[in-house]
Amino acid sequence: MSELNRNQQTTQNVQKQANLIWNVADILRGLYKPHEYGKVILPMTVIKRLHDTLMPSREKVWAAVEQCKNMNDAMQKRMLEKAAGYSFYNTSEYTFDKLLADPANIEENFRKYLNGFSDNMQDILANFKFDIEITTMAENDALYHVIQEFNKKDSYLGPDKVTSTDMGYIFEELVRKFSESYNEEAGAHFTSRDVIYLMTDLLLVEDQSTLTGQDVVKTVYDQTMGTSQMLSAMMERIHDFNSHAEVVTFGQELNPETYAIAKADTMIRGGNPDNMALGSTLSNDQFEGYTFDYCISNPPFGIDWKKDKQKVEEEHQKGENGRFGVGLPKISDGQLLFQLNGLSKLKETGRMAIVHNGSALFSGNAGGGESAIRQYVIENDWLEAIVQLPTDLFYNTGISTYVWILTKNKSAQRQGKVQLLDASKMFIKRRKNIGNKRVDIDGKCRDVIVQAYGEFDNKEYIVGDKVVESKIFDNADFGFTKVTIESSQRDEQGNIILKKGKPVADTSLRDTEDIPLKEDIQDYFEREVLPFNPDAWIDRSKDKMGYEIPFTRLFYKYSAPEPSEAIAERIKKLEESIVANFEALSGKDVSNVD
Amino acid sequence: MTRLMKDSGVKWIGEIPINWQVKKVKHNFFRKKGKPNSENFDILTLARSGIKIRDISTGEGQIAADYSNYNPVAPGDILINPMDLVSGDNSNISEVCGVISPAYVNLQANKDTNPYFYNYYFKLQYWLGSFFTHGKGVSYENRWTLNDETIKNFPIVYPSKEEQEKIVQFLNEKLNRISKLIKDTQQSIEELKKYKETLITEVVTKGLDKNGEMKDSGIEWMGYIPVKWSVLKFGNVINIKSNLVNPNDFPNFQQVSPDDIEKDTAKLIKFKTVKESGVSSSNYYFYKGQILYSKIRPKLNKVVIAPFDGLCSADMYPIDTTENSEFIIYLMMSYYFKHQVSMITADRVKMPKINREELSNLIIVLPNRFEQNQIVSYLNDKLSGINIIINDKEKVIQELEQYKKSLIYEYVTGKKEV
């Protein structure tokens, strides 16, 4: 479905259905704060979807329960899934109708009903901590009303009326309502749709040829998936190219509640919920040895990795046998570790889009972990492009952010090159802020950015007052050698001290120079150092490699001040006008009026 | 004869005289880092106007818990704020001894170096944006910083010391003159503004005919007024409206708040639709031609004639009048009116406000409608002339500031020769 159709559908059926569901909030008012409504509404929506989905096959499932009573767990699971016709099932005898027929025992019966669900659903409910919500609702007489509300005819969510695609959108809409209701805290786990679509389109624009045809299967991975919005957007965009393509999504998430949302989302869309994993990607990788066609993620930035320190350092020690052999960033910011994890899971033909803040461009010193990670990425020729996004784009931060596009098989023209795109001025202002989000990259802005990326040229793309600037650089433009310059020790008479005929370095005079990779070190030394320090020498054994991307400097446009004569000329004219006006004014004094 | 120039190799410096060199900061400066060496030292602050001794007894500004890590400063040291690269020049040269926060970079010139020349040079780097582009950080607004290494290796131009001194002398003299000019112009703008107020007050209390017959107004601070004029309460000629509405019912209406009106000039500087401004509390509905008056902080005298139908904040009064509303506005801008208002709010420290009754009870003097019209057209004409002059003078100040920067650029980079 095209984005336009999708938007129309969203505004009509999907939005209507989502609003209807969200109305349950009326019952929860007072009992929950607005940003907590989702804690009830999201799990209940999943429960109701599964309830309605499983209704036609429930008798088959009961029969299967009897048949496989004596089988082992794995066999049982297989039989029950087969009977249900889905990757989940419920063996309970209860239905919403039956629950509502016995108001006195609603809590107990509802728990029995939930206990009948298969393990994958139990996992979702546990991570939603739904048990606590049941108690809260039951103690405040809200449980019956909530179930009643979800059992209304309009709340029917069976697949015969609501397709899995629509259900996905409805759920996404509910997650959006939930996340945006946090206001200040919105988006700690939520990337807005406009950013996601920009990333998906940057990932897919160069891949159109591999997406067309029969039997297309693509795997997509998000290492910090939050509520898995990026995965579902990738699925949607790939289907825009080829509705027959099979898209299999994988994701890992640290926060149990958002993980539960992601898993439920996958279940609802008809995907395999077992591909959704809980835990820290850095220290508890659930996808070791997997590789994917696409990696898309917005990992936390400026967040320390203290909790993962021990495991990450152990893995670093393993060198090439681990994900982090290249180098470790400072403990205060783990974003480049996510970059390494993503790369380690990228197929040889894979493509990756990852959001970073500015520090990934330049943090650390030459010879340090961050610089080594940049060196690894650039020297392997995996860094294809970096797009600077507008500020005030995310829900939870107003700072500058950058999408890095990485791939292990650049097209011929891109080899040895890095494309930088300044899209910081390509946005529209929002009417109303959501948290820190004041601007959007709407469809038109996105198209310009994607076009600029696709054309791979030194060019400005101007649309009205908006502009995207694209510049192409050589990989080597970003590297430098930090060389150590030594100067001689001198005695009290100012004579150079020699040991075995060689001058001895005075460490208090030690200095360094950053010499660009494209310059010859000796030439540079003779030109930039020797004239000021004739007895200096380079100690090449202390050389360190550095890589950084001075984005701001590369795009800044210097303009010399206007010539002083031109300004003086204008001042003269102004002074003349002032004198003339003042004369006119004094000529018409109060006394002269009759 | 024009002198021979060469490319400096530095983008933002451009061409320099052939006998000048390009060096690095570390070649001509020593970065001073030390500890205060006595108990008695002055605490210094870096301001655009210079390095100042801070009077810590007044407790102004941030007070560090401990000055033991502060950096000693001697006359001639250049101090650079490496964390303020966006908002403009923030480097200066010290004329005094003392200590300063270690957040600033302290550069001591070597014997071949005139620090005053480089004080100009570093300010120039802020203006040209070259310091900014060498900054690093995650946000331009906050902690966008030049690191030590970048400063040490930052390119500088190097004319001979004699030439540096000649340029400094020339620029000092020129810039002093320009600064004096700016000050005089500012002063004259202030005078013109006072003149406007005096003119308005004279005309709305004494009329246009200086030889006309006068009478005692009976009000001590008003004195004599034209014989045909009346003394009234403000409430006799105005009617304060109170048409409160829910802004959500008028999403596309223009909305006006006290912030949108310039003080003392009766000018509406901006406005937004209800939707854009996001107001949700009750507003007054006003009509085109009504007078809008801010009842909070009335000393600021924010008053304007509504140019359209719209909504205004409940902190404002929409006012109807049967008189010439432009005359009423002038009357409200007069000294005698503002004086009465400030008497009422004088002892209200928190949020000074004037209520309906107080506003209605103010004393005013009023001519007939014909004379009102005459006065309005006279003042409109006269004030527009003064406003043009003020406007031109403000432009002159801006241009002079720009002129200063251009001169510094031209002489410090050798584009022009002293």
Interface residues (C-beta under 8 A of the other chain):
Chain A: G302 N357 G358 S359 F362 T391 G398 I399 S400 R431 K432 D511 T512 E513 D514 E528 F532 P550 T552 R553 Y556 Y558 A560 P561 E562 P563 S564 I567 A568 R570 I571 L574 E575 S577 I578 N581 F582 A584 L585 K588 V590 S591 V593 D594
Chain B: K11 W12 G14 K23 K24 K26 H27 W127 L128 G129 S130 F132 T133 H134 G135 K136 G137 V138 S139 Y140 E149 N153 L199 E202 V203 L208 D209 K210 K275 E276 G278 Y378 K382 G385 I386 I388 I389 D392 K393 K395 V396 E399 L400 Q402 Y403 K405 S406 L407 Y409 E410
